[in-house]
Amino acid sequence: MPDQQQCSKETSCADTGSCHRDDLEGRALHKQVGFDVPFSKTFPIEVWERVIDHLWVDPLAVGGKDLAIRDRKQVAEMRVMLQRDQYLKTVIKSVHFSTLEPLGPFAVTMAGKLRRLEDVHVGSTEWKPGMVHADAANVFLFLSTFTSITKLTMSYVKFPSVATFGRLICSLPRLSLLTLFWVSFTTKGYKAGTVLSPKDFVLEQFSSNDCDDAADVFDCLHATRIATKTRKLTFGLFQNLYTSNGLISRRIQQLLEASGELLTSIHLTFYFGVTPDFTELVSFKHNTKLEILTLDLVSEWDAQMGALFSLLLDTSPSALREIRIAAAYMPNYSDCPTNESLFVLLDPHVCALIDRHLSASAYKRFKVLSFELLVSPALYQTAGGEDRPTLEFWEKGLGERFPRLKTAGSLQ
């Protein structure tokens, strides 16, 4: 047969089965990249680089859900792909931008086409004047047609102004989850009236991990009333809380008050402990439907139980059902953790107050008080023999600190 002859002459296959298998694999690769590729494991590296580039753009290569956009050329390639394969419009669910330069062409060419797109990520880039579009308002107009987008994550992104940031947020009418990591602005300060949120805009979840200009972000969300219906708030407090002289604490309190009784969950991460101004200025008394309070204490948490109790005093007993505390043990590197050195961090007097407070009859829905202790593996391994921290010791010790909650089955 012709195929068998070609196999013996050109590929020196041991049998026709292996030749047939290679042909099938070559056809499968052709189906993905769109051009004829004779199968070979010894292609020059330049050929494989081109194949990988095409696979990276092709949604089929990443499970039919995610796209990574690095430049305008990829947007043009995507446009051709969507014209060729109409079904792709219904399988793409996530887009990752490593630069904002292709955002304009993407918004214009993909408007109304990606009907299942839900998640957008923007990372490590700067929105420079003229980068996105000659008329930025047109970009926001086209983005407003992406009614399926519900999640937006931005990390290490710099905007020319707070207004540009706010307009981008408000251009996505169905956005419900906004996550920010280190967002900053060239021009500081939010000017009232520069951003108008759409009618019925509902941002259900907002997460901010210590943005460089966090106060400006909070001012924008508060002034535009974007955060008035937020159900879950997450704040990672790394730097600004400790250098703002109460400014960040006041802004957080504004968002808590704006959310009011709709807020059901709040997650706070303190990298250097709870500051006095936080416990003085922040209160949950307006959040009468708060159900879950999560606290992550990264360091210096041995002095934080009193601050925790102060926060608990302002929670509504009728709704609260879970308190989750995660603490990282980060002593001097020369110190080795032992059962006693870790356990002494839980102040007995404050633990007794918390135990009595949460066991009161007013907390009818309260079900869980959990502690998670994070210890460096290196430190854990240096602790030897009987002094090494054990789960049994902690379960017993926590039960002694919170006897009422243990009896009720709420302690974890």
Beta strands, then each sheet from edge to edge (+ up, - down):
strand 1: 66-69
strand 2: 94-97
strand 3: 119-126
strand 4: 151-161
strand 5: 177-181
strand 6: 184-187
strand 7: 205-209
strand 8: 232-237
strand 9: 265-270
strand 10: 292-297
strand 11: 322-329
strand 12: 368-375
sheet 1: 1+ 2+ 3+ 4+ 5+ 7+ 8+ 9+ 10+ 11+ 12+
sheet 2: 1+ 2+ 3+ 4+ 6+
end
